[in-house]
């Protein structure tokens, strides 16, 4: 398979052009064609000589995705299943908010984490996505819709901090003013809690938002929901979060999916208040999306509101995430799982 030009940042491309006996400034021209013009073919890069286009075509391609399936919700949310060149498939979700269009990207094909409430569980981990496959999710959606995406969330299939180097490289391309030029504050990474890589991220000097999938303040309950808790328990995770806040001065967002009769009672809320008290943080409450044969089901509206109010009354800022795309099963992994049947 030819190499993917989207896997490279400008510095990599400069090296490639110098090795091809070409001027280094060609790198910026190619970057511009990919990220500003969103071309799908090297032959469309018309300010490169025919000879250079031929040289590039011999070794590289743009690895554009094919849309294998697209579902559209009544609320405008669009869910894509993309075919990759090696025959695998990934999901990407486009959502519209008041502040603009947000895209939820996948970082891996499958996931090793095995969270029990997640539709990706049961889909074996196959491989990491490359930086080019991460950025192509954004480019492919922009080509399909003609819109400009303003926010990126790494909350699709995969654990982004388990594909650390490729995700960071993709973020730097997304953030680069010569690339997709999306501000770091509009990029959010969600992790199940890979503690050593939370420390690495703190040192990257990227102003993105870190979201932690917490879901319980109780080690026993959290381990049942999220096996990663057996590797990095709540104490280690919260210590890493506090260190992250001290190192970056950035607020952390904690995701808490409320499951009926499991983690949604007042006792759970009290434990959460005790755990997060005094931290620079925000809690995002998510009505859980029930998955087929899954143990967890959605909490009642009454319990969700009671949980939120208890947190807010006790000094923890908490909001309930608006449910988007519920009529098209927008939870990560669901479309791909259906297609595997
Ligand atoms: S919730 Fe995220 S980390 Fe957990 S299994 Fe699903 S994709 Fe993986």
py3Dmol code that shows the C-alpha trace and the ligand (Angstrom):
import py3Dmol

protein = """\
ATOM      1  CA  UNK A   1       0.000   0.000   0.000  1.00  0.00           C
ATOM      2  CA  UNK A   2       1.248   3.513  -0.789  1.00  0.00           C
ATOM      3  CA  UNK A   3       2.208   5.760   2.128  1.00  0.00           C
ATOM      4  CA  UNK A   4      -0.415   8.224   3.371  1.00  0.00           C
ATOM      5  CA  UNK A   5       0.577  11.886   2.886  1.00  0.00           C
ATOM      6  CA  UNK A   6      -1.764  12.783   5.776  1.00  0.00           C
ATOM      7  CA  UNK A   7       0.443  10.843   8.195  1.00  0.00           C
ATOM      8  CA  UNK A   8       3.086  13.582   8.012  1.00  0.00           C
ATOM      9  CA  UNK A   9       3.471  16.980   9.611  1.00  0.00           C
ATOM     10  CA  UNK A  10       5.164  19.862   7.780  1.00  0.00           C
ATOM     11  CA  UNK A  11       8.630  18.975   9.080  1.00  0.00           C
ATOM     12  CA  UNK A  12       8.256  15.350   7.919  1.00  0.00           C
ATOM     13  CA  UNK A  13       7.112  16.574   4.506  1.00  0.00           C
ATOM     14  CA  UNK A  14      10.113  18.904   4.235  1.00  0.00           C
ATOM     15  CA  UNK A  15      12.404  15.922   4.764  1.00  0.00           C
ATOM     16  CA  UNK A  16      10.481  13.957   2.151  1.00  0.00           C
ATOM     17  CA  UNK A  17      10.846  16.727  -0.424  1.00  0.00           C
ATOM     18  CA  UNK A  18      14.532  17.234   0.281  1.00  0.00           C
ATOM     19  CA  UNK A  19      15.012  13.470  -0.183  1.00  0.00           C
ATOM     20  CA  UNK A  20      13.164  13.770  -3.508  1.00  0.00           C
ATOM     21  CA  UNK A  21      15.632  16.513  -4.491  1.00  0.00           C
ATOM     22  CA  UNK A  22      12.906  19.144  -4.280  1.00  0.00           C
ATOM     23  CA  UNK A  23      12.697  22.451  -2.409  1.00  0.00           C
ATOM     24  CA  UNK A  24      11.516  22.248   1.224  1.00  0.00           C
ATOM     25  CA  UNK A  25       8.825  24.920   0.662  1.00  0.00           C
ATOM     26  CA  UNK A  26       6.894  22.312  -1.342  1.00  0.00           C
ATOM     27  CA  UNK A  27       5.914  20.856   2.045  1.00  0.00           C
ATOM     28  CA  UNK A  28       3.795  23.906   2.866  1.00  0.00           C
ATOM     29  CA  UNK A  29       2.189  23.839  -0.566  1.00  0.00           C
ATOM     30  CA  UNK A  30       1.186  20.200  -0.126  1.00  0.00           C
ATOM     31  CA  UNK A  31      -0.032  20.842   3.424  1.00  0.00           C
ATOM     32  CA  UNK A  32      -2.148  23.696   2.069  1.00  0.00           C
ATOM     33  CA  UNK A  33      -3.719  21.499  -0.610  1.00  0.00           C
ATOM     34  CA  UNK A  34      -4.580  18.833   1.931  1.00  0.00           C
ATOM     35  CA  UNK A  35      -5.849  20.923   4.845  1.00  0.00           C
ATOM     36  CA  UNK A  36      -7.092  24.167   3.279  1.00  0.00           C
ATOM     37  CA  UNK A  37      -8.308  22.907  -0.093  1.00  0.00           C
ATOM     38  CA  UNK A  38      -9.169  19.346   1.042  1.00  0.00           C
ATOM     39  CA  UNK A  39      -8.226  17.871  -2.336  1.00  0.00           C
ATOM     40  CA  UNK A  40      -8.656  14.139  -2.854  1.00  0.00           C
ATOM     41  CA  UNK A  41      -6.016  13.624  -5.500  1.00  0.00           C
ATOM     42  CA  UNK A  42      -2.329  14.496  -5.793  1.00  0.00           C
ATOM     43  CA  UNK A  43      -3.006  15.513  -9.411  1.00  0.00           C
ATOM     44  CA  UNK A  44      -5.232  18.341  -8.094  1.00  0.00           C
ATOM     45  CA  UNK A  45      -2.155  20.016  -6.526  1.00  0.00           C
ATOM     46  CA  UNK A  46      -1.729  22.195  -9.558  1.00  0.00           C
ATOM     47  CA  UNK A  47       1.117  24.401  -8.336  1.00  0.00           C
ATOM     48  CA  UNK A  48       3.385  21.333  -8.245  1.00  0.00           C
ATOM     49  CA  UNK A  49       5.078  20.414 -11.507  1.00  0.00           C
ATOM     50  CA  UNK A  50       3.761  17.397 -13.418  1.00  0.00           C
ATOM     51  CA  UNK A  51       7.069  15.718 -12.740  1.00  0.00           C
ATOM     52  CA  UNK A  52       6.764  16.233  -8.974  1.00  0.00           C
ATOM     53  CA  UNK A  53       3.149  15.056  -8.955  1.00  0.00           C
ATOM     54  CA  UNK A  54       4.271  11.911 -10.707  1.00  0.00           C
ATOM     55  CA  UNK A  55       7.065  11.358  -8.182  1.00  0.00           C
ATOM     56  CA  UNK A  56       4.586  11.772  -5.344  1.00  0.00           C
ATOM     57  CA  UNK A  57       2.012   9.508  -6.976  1.00  0.00           C
ATOM     58  CA  UNK A  58       4.607   6.757  -7.264  1.00  0.00           C
ATOM     59  CA  UNK A  59       5.090   6.577  -3.503  1.00  0.00           C
ATOM     60  CA  UNK A  60       2.156   8.289  -1.796  1.00  0.00           C
ATOM     61  CA  UNK A  61      -1.588   8.658  -1.852  1.00  0.00           C
ATOM     62  CA  UNK A  62      -4.143  10.662   0.146  1.00  0.00           C
ATOM     63  CA  UNK A  63      -5.929   7.608   1.610  1.00  0.00           C
ATOM     64  CA  UNK A  64      -9.402   9.159   1.300  1.00  0.00           C
ATOM     65  CA  UNK A  65     -12.151   7.289   3.110  1.00  0.00           C
ATOM     66  CA  UNK A  66     -15.242   5.900   1.429  1.00  0.00           C
ATOM     67  CA  UNK A  67     -18.513   6.408   3.252  1.00  0.00           C
ATOM     68  CA  UNK A  68     -19.914   2.920   3.672  1.00  0.00           C
ATOM     69  CA  UNK A  69     -22.940   4.013   5.683  1.00  0.00           C
ATOM     70  CA  UNK A  70     -24.379   7.295   6.905  1.00  0.00           C
ATOM     71  CA  UNK A  71     -27.228   7.732   9.359  1.00  0.00           C
ATOM     72  CA  UNK A  72     -28.889  11.033  10.098  1.00  0.00           C
ATOM     73  CA  UNK A  73     -30.804  11.750  13.259  1.00  0.00           C
ATOM     74  CA  UNK A  74     -33.877  13.956  13.530  1.00  0.00           C
ATOM     75  CA  UNK A  75     -31.742  16.411  15.541  1.00  0.00           C
ATOM     76  CA  UNK A  76     -29.234  16.673  12.671  1.00  0.00           C
ATOM     77  CA  UNK A  77     -26.550  14.427  14.178  1.00  0.00           C
ATOM     78  CA  UNK A  78     -24.830  12.420  11.460  1.00  0.00           C
ATOM     79  CA  UNK A  79     -23.093   9.155  12.036  1.00  0.00           C
ATOM     80  CA  UNK A  80     -20.607   7.842   9.493  1.00  0.00           C
ATOM     81  CA  UNK A  81     -19.161   4.413   8.978  1.00  0.00           C
ATOM     82  CA  UNK A  82     -15.997   4.821   6.943  1.00  0.00           C
ATOM     83  CA  UNK A  83     -14.191   2.110   4.998  1.00  0.00           C
ATOM     84  CA  UNK A  84     -10.430   2.163   5.446  1.00  0.00           C
ATOM     85  CA  UNK A  85      -8.037   1.038   2.756  1.00  0.00           C
ATOM     86  CA  UNK A  86      -7.160  -2.200   4.586  1.00  0.00           C
ATOM     87  CA  UNK A  87     -10.805  -3.318   4.742  1.00  0.00           C
ATOM     88  CA  UNK A  88     -11.437  -2.202   8.333  1.00  0.00           C
ATOM     89  CA  UNK A  89     -14.186   0.242   9.270  1.00  0.00           C
ATOM     90  CA  UNK A  90     -14.434   3.092  11.778  1.00  0.00           C
ATOM     91  CA  UNK A  91     -17.139   5.389  13.076  1.00  0.00           C
ATOM     92  CA  UNK A  92     -17.252   9.162  13.276  1.00  0.00           C
ATOM     93  CA  UNK A  93     -20.131  11.301  14.556  1.00  0.00           C
ATOM     94  CA  UNK A  94     -20.934  14.888  13.584  1.00  0.00           C
ATOM     95  CA  UNK A  95     -23.015  16.947  16.009  1.00  0.00           C
ATOM     96  CA  UNK A  96     -24.314  20.478  15.834  1.00  0.00           C
ATOM     97  CA  UNK A  97     -24.222  22.722  18.895  1.00  0.00           C
ATOM     98  CA  UNK A  98     -24.991  26.397  19.365  1.00  0.00           C
ATOM     99  CA  UNK A  99     -21.258  27.148  19.218  1.00  0.00           C
ATOM    100  CA  UNK A 100     -20.690  25.248  15.952  1.00  0.00           C
ATOM    101  CA  UNK A 101     -20.082  21.780  14.560  1.00  0.00           C
ATOM    102  CA  UNK A 102     -18.357  19.204  16.684  1.00  0.00           C
ATOM    103  CA  UNK A 103     -16.967  15.893  15.535  1.00  0.00           C
ATOM    104  CA  UNK A 104     -16.388  12.813  17.632  1.00  0.00           C
ATOM    105  CA  UNK A 105     -13.428  10.915  16.186  1.00  0.00           C
ATOM    106  CA  UNK A 106     -12.211   7.355  16.696  1.00  0.00           C
ATOM    107  CA  UNK A 107      -8.596   6.718  17.623  1.00  0.00           C
ATOM    108  CA  UNK A 108      -8.329   2.931  17.282  1.00  0.00           C
ATOM    109  CA  UNK A 109      -9.989   0.067  15.427  1.00  0.00           C
ATOM    110  CA  UNK A 110     -11.646  -1.679  18.342  1.00  0.00           C
ATOM    111  CA  UNK A 111     -10.577  -1.028  21.920  1.00  0.00           C
ATOM    112  CA  UNK A 112      -8.680  -2.965  24.590  1.00  0.00           C
ATOM    113  CA  UNK A 113     -10.328  -1.295  27.569  1.00  0.00           C
ATOM    114  CA  UNK A 114     -13.521  -3.366  27.752  1.00  0.00           C
ATOM    115  CA  UNK A 115     -15.754  -0.817  29.511  1.00  0.00           C
ATOM    116  CA  UNK A 116     -18.962  -2.714  30.221  1.00  0.00           C
ATOM    117  CA  UNK A 117     -21.333   0.055  29.123  1.00  0.00           C
ATOM    118  CA  UNK A 118     -19.643   0.577  25.756  1.00  0.00           C
ATOM    119  CA  UNK A 119     -20.787  -0.815  22.409  1.00  0.00           C
ATOM    120  CA  UNK A 120     -17.139  -1.225  21.368  1.00  0.00           C
ATOM    121  CA  UNK A 121     -16.762  -3.937  23.992  1.00  0.00           C
ATOM    122  CA  UNK A 122     -16.932  -7.231  22.182  1.00  0.00           C
ATOM    123  CA  UNK A 123     -15.297  -5.767  19.082  1.00  0.00           C
ATOM    124  CA  UNK A 124     -11.730  -7.036  19.248  1.00  0.00           C
ATOM    125  CA  UNK A 125      -8.896  -4.552  19.168  1.00  0.00           C
ATOM    126  CA  UNK A 126      -7.346  -4.667  15.710  1.00  0.00           C
ATOM    127  CA  UNK A 127      -4.919  -1.781  15.481  1.00  0.00           C
ATOM    128  CA  UNK A 128      -4.205   1.856  16.204  1.00  0.00           C
ATOM    129  CA  UNK A 129      -5.341   4.459  13.709  1.00  0.00           C
ATOM    130  CA  UNK A 130      -2.525   6.407  12.092  1.00  0.00           C
ATOM    131  CA  UNK A 131      -2.384  10.217  12.410  1.00  0.00           C
ATOM    132  CA  UNK A 132      -3.603  10.456   8.811  1.00  0.00           C
ATOM    133  CA  UNK A 133      -6.600   8.222   9.532  1.00  0.00           C
ATOM    134  CA  UNK A 134      -7.513  10.415  12.491  1.00  0.00           C
ATOM    135  CA  UNK A 135      -7.376  13.695  10.539  1.00  0.00           C
ATOM    136  CA  UNK A 136      -9.076  12.139   7.502  1.00  0.00           C
ATOM    137  CA  UNK A 137     -12.218  11.613   9.622  1.00  0.00           C
ATOM    138  CA  UNK A 138     -12.496  15.406   9.861  1.00  0.00           C
ATOM    139  CA  UNK A 139     -11.603  16.023   6.214  1.00  0.00           C
ATOM    140  CA  UNK A 140     -14.020  13.363   4.947  1.00  0.00           C
ATOM    141  CA  UNK A 141     -16.917  14.827   6.944  1.00  0.00           C
ATOM    142  CA  UNK A 142     -16.068  18.355   5.772  1.00  0.00           C
ATOM    143  CA  UNK A 143     -16.019  17.129   2.143  1.00  0.00           C
ATOM    144  CA  UNK A 144     -19.337  15.362   2.559  1.00  0.00           C
ATOM    145  CA  UNK A 145     -21.159  18.226   4.255  1.00  0.00           C
ATOM    146  CA  UNK A 146     -19.346  21.330   3.036  1.00  0.00           C
ATOM    147  CA  UNK A 147     -19.220  22.647   6.599  1.00  0.00           C
ATOM    148  CA  UNK A 148     -16.227  23.752   8.667  1.00  0.00           C
ATOM    149  CA  UNK A 149     -15.804  21.788  11.861  1.00  0.00           C
ATOM    150  CA  UNK A 150     -14.881  23.838  14.900  1.00  0.00           C
ATOM    151  CA  UNK A 151     -14.602  21.303  17.740  1.00  0.00           C
ATOM    152  CA  UNK A 152     -13.004  17.874  17.975  1.00  0.00           C
ATOM    153  CA  UNK A 153     -13.650  15.329  20.686  1.00  0.00           C
ATOM    154  CA  UNK A 154     -11.621  12.144  20.975  1.00  0.00           C
ATOM    155  CA  UNK A 155     -14.528  10.126  22.300  1.00  0.00           C
ATOM    156  CA  UNK A 156     -15.228   7.679  19.482  1.00  0.00           C
ATOM    157  CA  UNK A 157     -13.984   4.107  19.337  1.00  0.00           C
ATOM    158  CA  UNK A 158     -10.681   3.494  21.075  1.00  0.00           C
ATOM    159  CA  UNK A 159      -8.733   4.822  24.035  1.00  0.00           C
ATOM    160  CA  UNK A 160      -6.822   7.854  22.707  1.00  0.00           C
ATOM    161  CA  UNK A 161      -4.118   7.671  25.367  1.00  0.00           C
ATOM    162  CA  UNK A 162      -3.474   4.043  24.347  1.00  0.00           C
ATOM    163  CA  UNK A 163      -2.541   5.371  20.881  1.00  0.00           C
ATOM    164  CA  UNK A 164      -0.616   8.239  22.367  1.00  0.00           C
ATOM    165  CA  UNK A 165       1.964   9.201  19.730  1.00  0.00           C
ATOM    166  CA  UNK A 166      -0.441   9.057  16.766  1.00  0.00           C
ATOM    167  CA  UNK A 167      -3.139  11.007  18.608  1.00  0.00           C
ATOM    168  CA  UNK A 168      -0.680  13.741  19.639  1.00  0.00           C
ATOM    169  CA  UNK A 169       0.672  13.976  16.101  1.00  0.00           C
ATOM    170  CA  UNK A 170      -2.889  14.255  14.721  1.00  0.00           C
ATOM    171  CA  UNK A 171      -3.738  16.946  17.296  1.00  0.00           C
ATOM    172  CA  UNK A 172      -0.719  18.996  16.267  1.00  0.00           C
ATOM    173  CA  UNK A 173      -1.834  18.796  12.599  1.00  0.00           C
ATOM    174  CA  UNK A 174      -5.418  19.693  13.568  1.00  0.00           C
ATOM    175  CA  UNK A 175      -4.182  22.610  15.687  1.00  0.00           C
ATOM    176  CA  UNK A 176      -1.547  23.930  13.255  1.00  0.00           C
ATOM    177  CA  UNK A 177      -2.662  27.248  11.666  1.00  0.00           C
ATOM    178  CA  UNK A 178      -1.325  25.863   8.374  1.00  0.00           C
ATOM    179  CA  UNK A 179      -3.229  22.624   8.984  1.00  0.00           C
ATOM    180  CA  UNK A 180      -6.874  22.489  10.080  1.00  0.00           C
ATOM    181  CA  UNK A 181      -6.322  25.507  12.349  1.00  0.00           C
ATOM    182  CA  UNK A 182      -8.659  24.351  15.115  1.00  0.00           C
ATOM    183  CA  UNK A 183      -7.685  25.929  18.434  1.00  0.00           C
ATOM    184  CA  UNK A 184      -6.408  23.524  21.099  1.00  0.00           C
ATOM    185  CA  UNK A 185      -9.115  24.732  23.482  1.00  0.00           C
ATOM    186  CA  UNK A 186     -11.621  23.314  20.980  1.00  0.00           C
ATOM    187  CA  UNK A 187     -10.027  19.874  21.127  1.00  0.00           C
ATOM    188  CA  UNK A 188     -10.970  17.464  23.866  1.00  0.00           C
ATOM    189  CA  UNK A 189      -9.360  14.124  24.729  1.00  0.00           C
ATOM    190  CA  UNK A 190     -11.357  11.620  26.718  1.00  0.00           C
ATOM    191  CA  UNK A 191      -9.543   8.860  28.563  1.00  0.00           C
ATOM    192  CA  UNK A 192     -10.622   5.919  30.658  1.00  0.00           C
ATOM    193  CA  UNK A 193      -7.652   6.748  32.899  1.00  0.00           C
ATOM    194  CA  UNK A 194      -4.264   5.657  31.548  1.00  0.00           C
ATOM    195  CA  UNK A 195      -2.340   7.335  34.362  1.00  0.00           C
ATOM    196  CA  UNK A 196       1.230   7.436  32.930  1.00  0.00           C
ATOM    197  CA  UNK A 197      -0.021   9.067  29.736  1.00  0.00           C
ATOM    198  CA  UNK A 198      -1.974  11.702  31.664  1.00  0.00           C
ATOM    199  CA  UNK A 199       1.439  12.825  32.968  1.00  0.00           C
ATOM    200  CA  UNK A 200       2.910  12.742  29.442  1.00  0.00           C
ATOM    201  CA  UNK A 201       0.013  14.820  28.162  1.00  0.00           C
ATOM    202  CA  UNK A 202       0.550  17.386  30.915  1.00  0.00           C
ATOM    203  CA  UNK A 203       4.061  17.935  29.558  1.00  0.00           C
ATOM    204  CA  UNK A 204       3.042  18.362  25.904  1.00  0.00           C
ATOM    205  CA  UNK A 205       2.072  21.997  26.399  1.00  0.00           C
ATOM    206  CA  UNK A 206      -1.127  21.565  24.374  1.00  0.00           C
ATOM    207  CA  UNK A 207      -4.034  23.599  25.719  1.00  0.00           C
ATOM    208  CA  UNK A 208      -6.625  20.917  24.946  1.00  0.00           C
ATOM    209  CA  UNK A 209      -9.313  19.777  27.374  1.00  0.00           C
ATOM    210  CA  UNK A 210      -8.810  16.545  29.253  1.00  0.00           C
ATOM    211  CA  UNK A 211     -11.919  14.501  30.035  1.00  0.00           C
ATOM    212  CA  UNK A 212     -11.755  11.585  32.419  1.00  0.00           C
ATOM    213  CA  UNK A 213     -14.318   8.794  32.149  1.00  0.00           C
ATOM    214  CA  UNK A 214     -14.846   8.335  35.870  1.00  0.00           C
ATOM    215  CA  UNK A 215     -18.372   6.898  36.208  1.00  0.00           C
ATOM    216  CA  UNK A 216     -17.991   5.982  39.871  1.00  0.00           C
ATOM    217  CA  UNK A 217     -16.160   7.212  42.946  1.00  0.00           C
ATOM    218  CA  UNK A 218     -16.145   3.686  44.345  1.00  0.00           C
ATOM    219  CA  UNK A 219     -13.316   1.351  43.342  1.00  0.00           C
ATOM    220  CA  UNK A 220     -15.444  -1.794  43.411  1.00  0.00           C
ATOM    221  CA  UNK A 221     -18.185  -0.318  41.222  1.00  0.00           C
ATOM    222  CA  UNK A 222     -15.703   1.346  38.887  1.00  0.00           C
ATOM    223  CA  UNK A 223     -13.720  -1.865  38.412  1.00  0.00           C
ATOM    224  CA  UNK A 224     -16.941  -3.641  37.497  1.00  0.00           C
ATOM    225  CA  UNK A 225     -17.745  -0.997  34.899  1.00  0.00           C
ATOM    226  CA  UNK A 226     -14.203  -0.328  33.725  1.00  0.00           C
ATOM    227  CA  UNK A 227     -11.498  -3.015  34.006  1.00  0.00           C
ATOM    228  CA  UNK A 228      -8.823  -0.295  33.576  1.00  0.00           C
ATOM    229  CA  UNK A 229      -9.545   0.566  37.214  1.00  0.00           C
ATOM    230  CA  UNK A 230      -7.734  -2.639  38.193  1.00  0.00           C
ATOM    231  CA  UNK A 231      -4.581  -1.230  36.644  1.00  0.00           C
ATOM    232  CA  UNK A 232      -4.972   2.400  37.780  1.00  0.00           C
ATOM    233  CA  UNK A 233      -7.365   2.757  40.672  1.00  0.00           C
ATOM    234  CA  UNK A 234      -9.345   5.854  41.620  1.00  0.00           C
ATOM    235  CA  UNK A 235      -6.702   7.086  44.090  1.00  0.00           C
ATOM    236  CA  UNK A 236      -3.920   6.953  41.482  1.00  0.00           C
ATOM    237  CA  UNK A 237      -6.190   8.473  38.842  1.00  0.00           C
ATOM    238  CA  UNK A 238      -7.289  11.418  40.980  1.00  0.00           C
ATOM    239  CA  UNK A 239      -3.700  12.079  42.053  1.00  0.00           C
ATOM    240  CA  UNK A 240      -2.688  12.204  38.371  1.00  0.00           C
ATOM    241  CA  UNK A 241      -5.604  14.572  37.673  1.00  0.00           C
ATOM    242  CA  UNK A 242      -4.580  16.901  40.509  1.00  0.00           C
ATOM    243  CA  UNK A 243      -0.987  16.886  39.254  1.00  0.00           C
ATOM    244  CA  UNK A 244      -2.260  17.558  35.701  1.00  0.00           C
ATOM    245  CA  UNK A 245      -4.227  20.571  36.945  1.00  0.00           C
ATOM    246  CA  UNK A 246      -1.199  21.890  38.853  1.00  0.00           C
ATOM    247  CA  UNK A 247       1.086  21.413  35.863  1.00  0.00           C
ATOM    248  CA  UNK A 248      -1.235  22.887  33.223  1.00  0.00           C
ATOM    249  CA  UNK A 249      -3.609  25.141  35.137  1.00  0.00           C
ATOM    250  CA  UNK A 250      -6.351  23.582  33.008  1.00  0.00           C
ATOM    251  CA  UNK A 251      -9.731  22.470  34.306  1.00  0.00           C
ATOM    252  CA  UNK A 252     -10.518  18.769  33.970  1.00  0.00           C
ATOM    253  CA  UNK A 253     -13.873  17.465  32.882  1.00  0.00           C
ATOM    254  CA  UNK A 254     -15.132  14.265  34.553  1.00  0.00           C
ATOM    255  CA  UNK A 255     -17.580  12.163  32.584  1.00  0.00           C
ATOM    256  CA  UNK A 256     -20.121  10.291  34.682  1.00  0.00           C
ATOM    257  CA  UNK A 257     -22.550   7.972  32.861  1.00  0.00           C
ATOM    258  CA  UNK A 258     -25.521   7.374  35.107  1.00  0.00           C
ATOM    259  CA  UNK A 259     -26.735   3.774  35.177  1.00  0.00           C
ATOM    260  CA  UNK A 260     -30.069   2.956  36.751  1.00  0.00           C
ATOM    261  CA  UNK A 261     -29.839   1.429  40.238  1.00  0.00           C
ATOM    262  CA  UNK A 262     -26.088   1.183  39.972  1.00  0.00           C
ATOM    263  CA  UNK A 263     -24.146   4.455  40.302  1.00  0.00           C
ATOM    264  CA  UNK A 264     -27.012   6.944  40.362  1.00  0.00           C
ATOM    265  CA  UNK A 265     -28.066   7.117  44.002  1.00  0.00           C
ATOM    266  CA  UNK A 266     -27.323   9.822  46.554  1.00  0.00           C
ATOM    267  CA  UNK A 267     -24.701   7.714  48.247  1.00  0.00           C
ATOM    268  CA  UNK A 268     -22.758   7.656  44.948  1.00  0.00           C
ATOM    269  CA  UNK A 269     -23.185  11.412  44.625  1.00  0.00           C
ATOM    270  CA  UNK A 270     -21.842  11.937  48.177  1.00  0.00           C
ATOM    271  CA  UNK A 271     -18.747   9.854  47.402  1.00  0.00           C
ATOM    272  CA  UNK A 272     -18.202  11.835  44.227  1.00  0.00           C
ATOM    273  CA  UNK A 273     -18.419  15.154  46.077  1.00  0.00           C
ATOM    274  CA  UNK A 274     -15.865  13.912  48.622  1.00  0.00           C
ATOM    275  CA  UNK A 275     -13.523  12.756  45.859  1.00  0.00           C
ATOM    276  CA  UNK A 276     -13.639  15.916  43.727  1.00  0.00           C
ATOM    277  CA  UNK A 277     -14.061  18.598  46.408  1.00  0.00           C
ATOM    278  CA  UNK A 278     -11.700  21.527  45.811  1.00  0.00           C
ATOM    279  CA  UNK A 279     -10.530  20.397  42.365  1.00  0.00           C
ATOM    280  CA  UNK A 280     -10.610  22.675  39.325  1.00  0.00           C
ATOM    281  CA  UNK A 281     -13.136  20.510  37.508  1.00  0.00           C
ATOM    282  CA  UNK A 282     -16.533  20.098  35.957  1.00  0.00           C
ATOM    283  CA  UNK A 283     -18.753  17.006  35.946  1.00  0.00           C
ATOM    284  CA  UNK A 284     -20.551  16.015  32.786  1.00  0.00           C
ATOM    285  CA  UNK A 285     -23.476  13.722  33.583  1.00  0.00           C
ATOM    286  CA  UNK A 286     -24.390  11.419  30.723  1.00  0.00           C
ATOM    287  CA  UNK A 287     -27.618   9.465  30.528  1.00  0.00           C
ATOM    288  CA  UNK A 288     -26.192   6.025  29.656  1.00  0.00           C
ATOM    289  CA  UNK A 289     -27.036   4.623  26.211  1.00  0.00           C
ATOM    290  CA  UNK A 290     -28.221   1.048  26.728  1.00  0.00           C
ATOM    291  CA  UNK A 291     -26.371  -1.393  24.516  1.00  0.00           C
ATOM    292  CA  UNK A 292     -27.637  -4.750  23.326  1.00  0.00           C
ATOM    293  CA  UNK A 293     -27.153  -7.427  26.010  1.00  0.00           C
ATOM    294  CA  UNK A 294     -25.552  -4.790  28.231  1.00  0.00           C
ATOM    295  CA  UNK A 295     -25.968  -4.865  32.002  1.00  0.00           C
ATOM    296  CA  UNK A 296     -26.496  -1.127  32.404  1.00  0.00           C
ATOM    297  CA  UNK A 297     -29.589   0.845  31.535  1.00  0.00           C
ATOM    298  CA  UNK A 298     -30.430   4.516  31.538  1.00  0.00           C
ATOM    299  CA  UNK A 299     -31.119   6.191  34.839  1.00  0.00           C
ATOM    300  CA  UNK A 300     -34.506   7.892  35.316  1.00  0.00           C
ATOM    301  CA  UNK A 301     -34.764  11.632  34.598  1.00  0.00           C
ATOM    302  CA  UNK A 302     -35.692  12.154  38.235  1.00  0.00           C
ATOM    303  CA  UNK A 303     -32.507  10.455  39.456  1.00  0.00           C
ATOM    304  CA  UNK A 304     -30.338  12.295  36.925  1.00  0.00           C
ATOM    305  CA  UNK A 305     -31.663  15.672  38.055  1.00  0.00           C
ATOM    306  CA  UNK A 306     -31.392  14.748  41.731  1.00  0.00           C
ATOM    307  CA  UNK A 307     -27.761  13.651  41.174  1.00  0.00           C
ATOM    308  CA  UNK A 308     -26.898  16.893  39.350  1.00  0.00           C
ATOM    309  CA  UNK A 309     -28.559  19.076  41.965  1.00  0.00           C
ATOM    310  CA  UNK A 310     -26.759  17.316  44.794  1.00  0.00           C
ATOM    311  CA  UNK A 311     -23.388  17.942  43.127  1.00  0.00           C
ATOM    312  CA  UNK A 312     -24.172  21.583  42.388  1.00  0.00           C
ATOM    313  CA  UNK A 313     -25.501  22.186  45.917  1.00  0.00           C
ATOM    314  CA  UNK A 314     -22.255  20.810  47.292  1.00  0.00           C
ATOM    315  CA  UNK A 315     -19.838  22.912  45.280  1.00  0.00           C
ATOM    316  CA  UNK A 316     -19.183  20.628  42.289  1.00  0.00           C
ATOM    317  CA  UNK A 317     -20.195  22.184  38.971  1.00  0.00           C
ATOM    318  CA  UNK A 318     -22.230  19.575  37.103  1.00  0.00           C
ATOM    319  CA  UNK A 319     -24.291  19.630  33.914  1.00  0.00           C
ATOM    320  CA  UNK A 320     -26.318  17.017  32.080  1.00  0.00           C
ATOM    321  CA  UNK A 321     -25.119  16.350  28.570  1.00  0.00           C
ATOM    322  CA  UNK A 322     -27.747  16.872  25.910  1.00  0.00           C
ATOM    323  CA  UNK A 323     -28.573  13.584  24.220  1.00  0.00           C
ATOM    324  CA  UNK A 324     -27.887  13.790  20.522  1.00  0.00           C
ATOM    325  CA  UNK A 325     -28.571  11.147  17.921  1.00  0.00           C
ATOM    326  CA  UNK A 326     -30.398   8.773  20.259  1.00  0.00           C
ATOM    327  CA  UNK A 327     -32.635   7.663  17.356  1.00  0.00           C
ATOM    328  CA  UNK A 328     -29.570   6.518  15.378  1.00  0.00           C
ATOM    329  CA  UNK A 329     -27.678   4.813  18.218  1.00  0.00           C
ATOM    330  CA  UNK A 330     -24.972   7.448  18.273  1.00  0.00           C
ATOM    331  CA  UNK A 331     -23.073   5.815  21.135  1.00  0.00           C
ATOM    332  CA  UNK A 332     -19.629   4.813  19.954  1.00  0.00           C
ATOM    333  CA  UNK A 333     -19.300   1.365  18.434  1.00  0.00           C
ATOM    334  CA  UNK A 334     -22.982   0.734  17.799  1.00  0.00           C
ATOM    335  CA  UNK A 335     -22.979   1.238  14.043  1.00  0.00           C
ATOM    336  CA  UNK A 336     -19.840  -0.771  13.523  1.00  0.00           C
ATOM    337  CA  UNK A 337     -21.121  -3.531  15.768  1.00  0.00           C
ATOM    338  CA  UNK A 338     -24.356  -3.748  13.734  1.00  0.00           C
ATOM    339  CA  UNK A 339     -22.354  -4.030  10.541  1.00  0.00           C
ATOM    340  CA  UNK A 340     -20.255  -6.869  11.915  1.00  0.00           C
ATOM    341  CA  UNK A 341     -23.316  -9.056  12.482  1.00  0.00           C
TER     342      UNK A 341
END
"""
ligand_1 = """\
8
LIG
S -15.743 3.650 26.514
Fe -13.953 4.233 25.300
S -12.220 3.315 26.439
Fe -14.070 2.279 27.175
S -14.264 0.446 25.832
Fe -15.484 2.111 24.898
S -14.111 3.031 23.405
Fe -12.830 1.867 24.832
"""
view = py3Dmol.view(width=600, height=400)
view.addModel(protein, "pdb")
view.setStyle({"model": 0}, {"cartoon": {"style": "trace"}})
view.addModel(ligand_1, "xyz")
view.setStyle({"model": 1}, {"stick": {}})
view.zoomTo()
view.show()
